[in-house]
Amino acid sequence: MTFKPTIWYPIAVVLGVLNLAAVGFAAQSAEPLHAGTHAALAVAFGLWAQRLRHRRKPGNQEFQTSLDALETEMVKLRDELTETQERLDFAERVLAQGQETRRVGPQPGADHQ
């Protein structure tokens, strides 16, 4: 039988919660040793559940590597966008200068005598 954290995580959580509730019942019965045992079990199951949850998630190293790759890609895309915007601005200036030249030049059909 293979140990699967995905199956045992909910079990550990439920056992932790049940032992936490049992602390209250044992304390009402004025049984401090019994309540202390349930408290210790609740903490143990809680820590176990936390460890199982950590196992289910991808490793921090994998996450950091993915994050770094995304950041690198974002910087690359930002640079490409900046370059594209500069080219667009240049093209707009060239087109605007071409229109001004046509307006300033001699008007067709006008007499210059």
MDTraj code that builds the backbone (N, CA, C; nanometers):
import mdtraj as md
import numpy as np

residues = "MET THR PHE LYS PRO THR ILE TRP TYR PRO ILE ALA VAL VAL LEU GLY VAL LEU ASN LEU ALA ALA VAL GLY PHE ALA ALA GLN SER ALA GLU PRO LEU HIS ALA GLY THR HIS ALA ALA LEU ALA VAL ALA PHE GLY LEU TRP ALA GLN ARG LEU ARG HIS ARG ARG LYS PRO GLY ASN GLN GLU PHE GLN THR SER LEU ASP ALA LEU GLU THR GLU MET VAL LYS LEU ARG ASP GLU LEU THR GLU THR GLN GLU ARG LEU ASP PHE ALA GLU ARG VAL LEU ALA GLN GLY GLN GLU THR ARG ARG VAL GLY PRO GLN PRO GLY ALA ASP HIS GLN".split()
xyz = np.array([
    [0.0843, -0.1175, 0.0000],
    [0.0000, 0.0000, 0.0000],
    [0.0888, 0.1238, 0.0000],
    [0.0602, 0.2172, -0.0910],
    [0.1378, 0.3388, -0.1045],
    [0.0806, 0.4472, -0.0132],
    [0.1703, 0.5215, 0.0511],
    [0.1288, 0.6322, 0.1380],
    [0.0954, 0.7513, 0.0508],
    [-0.0300, 0.7967, 0.0571],
    [-0.0742, 0.9087, -0.0253],
    [-0.1144, 1.0244, 0.0655],
    [-0.0380, 1.1339, 0.0633],
    [-0.0708, 1.2493, 0.1471],
    [-0.2089, 1.3070, 0.1176],
    [-0.2558, 1.2942, -0.0058],
    [-0.3870, 1.3505, -0.0401],
    [-0.4997, 1.2807, 0.0342],
    [-0.4813, 1.1535, 0.0671],
    [-0.5832, 1.0792, 0.1419],
    [-0.5697, 1.1063, 0.2915],
    [-0.4457, 1.1103, 0.3417],
    [-0.4231, 1.1215, 0.4850],
    [-0.4382, 1.2636, 0.5386],
    [-0.4243, 1.3650, 0.4538],
    [-0.4383, 1.5026, 0.5018],
    [-0.5753, 1.5281, 0.5655],
    [-0.6876, 1.4976, 0.4974],
    [-0.8179, 1.5224, 0.5617],
    [-0.8369, 1.4392, 0.6888],
    [-0.7804, 1.3182, 0.6895],
    [-0.7921, 1.2335, 0.8084],
    [-0.7192, 1.2986, 0.9257],
    [-0.5998, 1.3500, 0.9020],
    [-0.5234, 1.4157, 1.0078],
    [-0.5951, 1.5404, 1.0588],
    [-0.6568, 1.6152, 0.9676],
    [-0.7304, 1.7362, 1.0083],
    [-0.8494, 1.6981, 1.0960],
    [-0.9259, 1.6003, 1.0544],
    [-1.0435, 1.5576, 1.1312],
    [-1.0014, 1.5059, 1.2685],
    [-0.8963, 1.4248, 1.2748],
    [-0.8497, 1.3737, 1.4031],
    [-0.8016, 1.4867, 1.4941],
    [-0.7360, 1.5862, 1.4362],
    [-0.6922, 1.7014, 1.5150],
    [-0.8095, 1.7790, 1.5721],
    [-0.9111, 1.8021, 1.4883],
    [-1.0301, 1.8764, 1.5337],
    [-1.1055, 1.7970, 1.6400],
    [-1.1206, 1.6661, 1.6201],
    [-1.1911, 1.5837, 1.7191],
    [-1.1183, 1.5837, 1.8541],
    [-0.9866, 1.5750, 1.8520],
    [-0.9118, 1.5781, 1.9771],
    [-0.9181, 1.7160, 2.0421],
    [-0.9238, 1.8196, 1.9624],
    [-0.9391, 1.9542, 2.0178],
    [-1.0740, 1.9681, 2.0877],
    [-1.1788, 1.9140, 2.0265],
    [-1.3109, 1.9161, 2.0901],
    [-1.3111, 1.8303, 2.2164],
    [-1.2382, 1.7190, 2.2136],
    [-1.2325, 1.6299, 2.3297],
    [-1.1626, 1.6959, 2.4478],
    [-1.0741, 1.7931, 2.4205],
    [-1.0087, 1.8658, 2.5295],
    [-1.1144, 1.9354, 2.6154],
    [-1.2114, 1.9970, 2.5507],
    [-1.3182, 2.0660, 2.6239],
    [-1.4007, 1.9704, 2.7092],
    [-1.4365, 1.8573, 2.6516],
    [-1.5170, 1.7604, 2.7272],
    [-1.4383, 1.7035, 2.8452],
    [-1.3105, 1.6740, 2.8247],
    [-1.2287, 1.6190, 2.9332],
    [-1.2051, 1.7247, 3.0410],
    [-1.1930, 1.8499, 3.0019],
    [-1.1733, 1.9570, 3.1008],
    [-1.2998, 1.9760, 3.1842],
    [-1.4176, 1.9618, 3.1223],
    [-1.5439, 1.9733, 3.1971],
    [-1.5549, 1.8624, 3.3006],
    [-1.5013, 1.7478, 3.2713],
    [-1.5071, 1.6342, 3.3637],
    [-1.4007, 1.6452, 3.4722],
    [-1.3264, 1.7519, 3.4720],
    [-1.2195, 1.7764, 3.5687],
    [-1.1152, 1.6659, 3.5655],
    [-1.0761, 1.6294, 3.4457],
    [-0.9719, 1.5286, 3.4271],
    [-0.8554, 1.5944, 3.3530],
    [-0.7646, 1.6590, 3.4240],
    [-0.6576, 1.7334, 3.3581],
    [-0.5619, 1.6456, 3.2765],
    [-0.5323, 1.5263, 3.3231],
    [-0.4430, 1.4378, 3.2477],
    [-0.5092, 1.3947, 3.1162],
    [-0.6384, 1.3644, 3.1234],
    [-0.7142, 1.3253, 3.0042],
    [-0.7196, 1.4424, 2.9056],
    [-0.7479, 1.5634, 2.9558],
    [-0.7543, 1.6818, 2.8696],
    [-0.6169, 1.7113, 2.8085],
    [-0.5125, 1.6958, 2.8882],
    [-0.3774, 1.7201, 2.8386],
    [-0.3381, 1.6223, 2.7295],
    [-0.3815, 1.4985, 2.7438],
    [-0.3528, 1.3972, 2.6417],
    [-0.4211, 1.4324, 2.5099],
    [-0.5481, 1.4742, 2.5190],
    [-0.6199, 1.5133, 2.3967],
    [-0.5577, 1.6386, 2.3348],
    [-0.5120, 1.7311, 2.4190],
    [-0.4473, 1.8519, 2.3663],
    [-0.3186, 1.8150, 2.2925],
    [-0.2407, 1.7246, 2.3515],
    [-0.1165, 1.6812, 2.2862],
    [-0.1461, 1.6100, 2.1543],
    [-0.2500, 1.5271, 2.1545],
    [-0.2880, 1.4586, 2.0302],
    [-0.3369, 1.5585, 1.9247],
    [-0.4120, 1.6592, 1.9680],
    [-0.4611, 1.7602, 1.8735],
    [-0.3438, 1.8340, 1.8099],
    [-0.2451, 1.8703, 1.8911],
    [-0.1264, 1.9380, 1.8369],
    [-0.0501, 1.8451, 1.7426],
    [-0.0346, 1.7198, 1.7815],
    [0.0383, 1.6239, 1.6976],
    [-0.0310, 1.6038, 1.5624],
    [-0.1626, 1.5854, 1.5677],
    [-0.2354, 1.5677, 1.4415],
    [-0.2325, 1.6956, 1.3576],
    [-0.2366, 1.8117, 1.4227],
    [-0.2280, 1.9382, 1.3498],
    [-0.0939, 1.9536, 1.2797],
    [0.0133, 1.9211, 1.3491],
    [0.1457, 1.9286, 1.2878],
    [0.1603, 1.8284, 1.1739],
    [0.1045, 1.7094, 1.1940],
    [0.1090, 1.6084, 1.0888],
    [0.0321, 1.6561, 0.9658],
    [-0.0854, 1.7149, 0.9891],
    [-0.1661, 1.7662, 0.8767],
    [-0.0906, 1.8766, 0.8028],
    [-0.0233, 1.9623, 0.8787],
    [0.0532, 2.0697, 0.8152],
    [0.1664, 2.0119, 0.7303],
    [0.2330, 1.9110, 0.7807],
    [0.3410, 1.8473, 0.7060],
    [0.2874, 1.7801, 0.5795],
    [0.1727, 1.7135, 0.5925],
    [0.1132, 1.6499, 0.4746],
    [0.0721, 1.7539, 0.3708],
    [0.0181, 1.8660, 0.4161],
    [-0.0221, 1.9721, 0.3230],
    [0.0992, 2.0264, 0.2506],
    [0.2091, 2.0414, 0.3236],
    [0.3319, 2.0920, 0.2627],
    [0.3843, 1.9944, 0.1576],
    [0.3679, 1.8652, 0.1818],
    [0.4103, 1.7636, 0.0850],
    [0.3269, 1.7674, -0.0416],
    [0.1982, 1.7976, -0.0274],
    [0.1086, 1.7980, -0.1441],
    [0.1431, 1.9096, -0.2399],
    [0.1887, 2.0224, -0.1869],
    [0.2211, 2.1365, -0.2720],
    [0.3552, 2.1128, -0.3392],
    [0.3724, 2.1749, -0.4581],
    [0.5038, 2.1620, -0.5212],
    [0.6093, 2.2247, -0.4315],
    [0.7303, 2.1748, -0.4406],
    [0.8385, 2.2236, -0.3559],
    [0.8624, 2.3719, -0.3737],
    [0.9108, 2.4336, -0.2689],
    [0.9393, 2.5768, -0.2740],
    [1.0423, 2.6074, -0.3813],
    [1.1373, 2.5172, -0.4006],
    [1.2392, 2.5387, -0.5035],
    [1.1748, 2.5402, -0.6423],
    [1.0836, 2.4474, -0.6658],
    [1.0142, 2.4443, -0.7952],
    [0.9321, 2.5704, -0.8149],
    [0.8654, 2.6140, -0.7086],
    [0.7836, 2.7347, -0.7162],
    [0.8715, 2.8554, -0.7457],
    [0.9850, 2.8665, -0.6768],
    [1.0748, 2.9798, -0.6975],
    [1.1308, 2.9788, -0.8392],
    [1.1628, 2.8608, -0.8908],
    [1.2134, 2.8496, -1.0278],
    [1.1081, 2.8959, -1.1279],
    [0.9839, 2.8538, -1.1064],
    [0.8745, 2.8961, -1.1948],
    [0.8530, 3.0464, -1.1862],
    [0.8593, 3.0997, -1.0657],
    [0.8415, 3.2434, -1.0461],
    [0.9518, 3.3219, -1.1152],
    [1.0759, 3.2744, -1.1035],
    [1.1878, 3.3406, -1.1704],
    [1.1720, 3.3372, -1.3221],
    [1.1264, 3.2240, -1.3747],
    [1.1060, 3.2125, -1.5197],
    [0.9976, 3.3090, -1.5668],
    [0.8895, 3.3197, -1.4895],
    [0.7826, 3.4133, -1.5251],
    [0.8313, 3.5575, -1.5192],
    [0.9125, 3.5885, -1.4193],
    [0.9648, 3.7244, -1.4067],
    [1.0560, 3.7584, -1.5240],
    [1.1397, 3.6634, -1.5643],
    [1.2273, 3.6844, -1.6794],
    [1.1463, 3.7072, -1.8063],
    [1.0426, 3.6261, -1.8244],
    [0.9562, 3.6419, -1.9418],
    [0.8842, 3.7764, -1.9401],
    [0.8403, 3.8186, -1.8217],
    [0.7708, 3.9471, -1.8106],
    [0.8644, 4.0634, -1.8450],
    [0.9889, 4.0582, -1.7986],
    [1.0862, 4.1630, -1.8304],
    [1.1107, 4.1666, -1.9807],
    [1.1228, 4.0491, -2.0416],
    [1.1448, 4.0407, -2.1864],
    [1.0261, 4.1022, -2.2625],
    [0.9045, 4.0672, -2.2208],
    [0.7856, 4.1221, -2.2866],
    [0.7753, 4.2731, -2.2675],
    [0.8121, 4.3203, -2.1482],
    [0.8088, 4.4650, -2.1220],
    [0.9073, 4.5371, -2.2131],
    [1.0280, 4.4812, -2.2305],
    [1.1275, 4.5413, -2.3189],
    [1.0773, 4.5448, -2.4630],
    [1.0171, 4.4346, -2.5065],
    [0.9640, 4.4294, -2.6428],
    [0.8509, 4.5302, -2.6616],
    [0.7666, 4.5459, -2.5605],
    [0.6572, 4.6428, -2.5687],
    [0.7121, 4.7853, -2.5753],
    [0.8145, 4.8143, -2.4959],
    [0.8758, 4.9472, -2.4982],
    [0.9350, 4.9762, -2.6356],
    [1.0050, 4.8779, -2.6936],
    [1.0633, 4.8960, -2.8258],
    [0.9533, 4.9177, -2.9314],
    [0.8452, 4.8428, -2.9211],
    [0.7338, 4.8577, -3.0155],
    [0.6711, 4.9962, -3.0034],
    [0.6547, 5.0446, -2.8808],
    [0.5982, 5.1785, -2.8614],
    [0.6897, 5.2862, -2.9180],
    [0.8217, 5.2694, -2.9007],
    [0.9162, 5.3662, -2.9579],
    [0.9074, 5.3674, -3.1099],
    [0.8956, 5.2512, -3.1704],
    [0.8841, 5.2437, -3.3167],
    [0.7542, 5.3082, -3.3648],
    [0.6466, 5.2861, -3.2893],
    [0.5186, 5.3464, -3.3252],
    [0.5264, 5.4986, -3.3155],
    [0.5877, 5.5483, -3.2078],
    [0.6043, 5.6933, -3.1933],
    [0.6864, 5.7508, -3.3091],
    [0.7935, 5.6811, -3.3464],
    [0.8765, 5.7260, -3.4582],
    [0.7956, 5.7303, -3.5876],
    [0.7194, 5.6244, -3.6132],
    [0.6381, 5.6201, -3.7356],
    [0.5351, 5.7329, -3.7360],
    [0.4739, 5.7619, -3.6216],
    [0.3766, 5.8713, -3.6137],
    [0.4433, 6.0055, -3.6415],
    [0.5649, 6.0268, -3.5883],
    [0.6363, 6.1536, -3.6134],
    [0.6708, 6.1684, -3.7611],
    [0.7156, 6.0582, -3.8240],
    [0.7506, 6.0640, -3.9665],
    [0.6266, 6.0959, -4.0491],
    [0.5144, 6.0323, -4.0159],
    [0.3902, 6.0600, -4.0902],
    [0.3434, 6.2038, -4.0672],
    [0.3565, 6.2524, -3.9452],
    [0.3149, 6.3901, -3.9162],
    [0.4027, 6.4899, -3.9909],
    [0.5329, 6.4642, -4.0012],
    [0.6216, 6.5539, -4.0760],
    [0.5871, 6.5532, -4.2241],
    [0.5498, 6.4387, -4.2756],
    [0.5122, 6.4290, -4.4171],
    [0.3875, 6.5107, -4.4455],
    [0.2917, 6.5132, -4.3540],
    [0.1699, 6.5910, -4.3731],
    [0.1995, 6.7401, -4.3638],
    [0.2888, 6.7826, -4.2762],
    [0.3246, 6.9237, -4.2633],
    [0.3959, 6.9719, -4.3886],
    [0.4799, 6.8900, -4.4463],
    [0.5529, 6.9263, -4.5673],
    [0.4560, 6.9490, -4.6818],
    [0.3543, 6.8670, -4.6908],
    [0.2556, 6.8833, -4.7979],
    [0.1760, 7.0112, -4.7787],
    [0.1465, 7.0497, -4.6569],
    [0.0698, 7.1722, -4.6320],
    [0.1534, 7.2963, -4.6589],
    [0.2823, 7.2939, -4.6270],
    [0.3678, 7.4110, -4.6404],
    [0.4075, 7.4331, -4.7854],
    [0.4177, 7.3310, -4.8631],
    [0.4619, 7.3412, -5.0019],
    [0.3627, 7.4209, -5.0869],
    [0.4012, 7.4477, -5.2109],
    [0.3139, 7.5258, -5.3002],
    [0.1822, 7.4529, -5.3245],
    [0.0780, 7.5320, -5.3328],
    [-0.0543, 7.4784, -5.3554],
    [-0.0701, 7.4520, -5.5046],
    [-0.1241, 7.3385, -5.5404],
    [-0.1431, 7.3102, -5.6835],
    [-0.2469, 7.4060, -5.7441],
    [-0.2154, 7.4539, -5.8624],
    [-0.3084, 7.5399, -5.9340],
    [-0.2985, 7.6859, -5.8950],
    [-0.2078, 7.7216, -5.8064],
    [-0.1963, 7.8612, -5.7649],
    [-0.0981, 7.9318, -5.8596],
    [-0.1298, 8.0570, -5.8937],
    [-0.0417, 8.1349, -5.9800],
    [0.0617, 8.2063, -5.8948],
    [0.1869, 8.1984, -5.9412],
    [0.2958, 8.2659, -5.8680],
    [0.3574, 8.3688, -5.9595],
    [0.2847, 8.4595, -6.0077],
    [0.3388, 8.5549, -6.1025],
    [0.3846, 8.6792, -6.0388],
])
top = md.Topology()
chain = top.add_chain()
for i, resn in enumerate(residues, 1):
    res = top.add_residue(resn, chain, resSeq=i)
    for name in ("N", "CA", "C"):
        top.add_atom(name, md.element.get_by_symbol(name[0]), res)
traj = md.Trajectory(xyz[None], top)
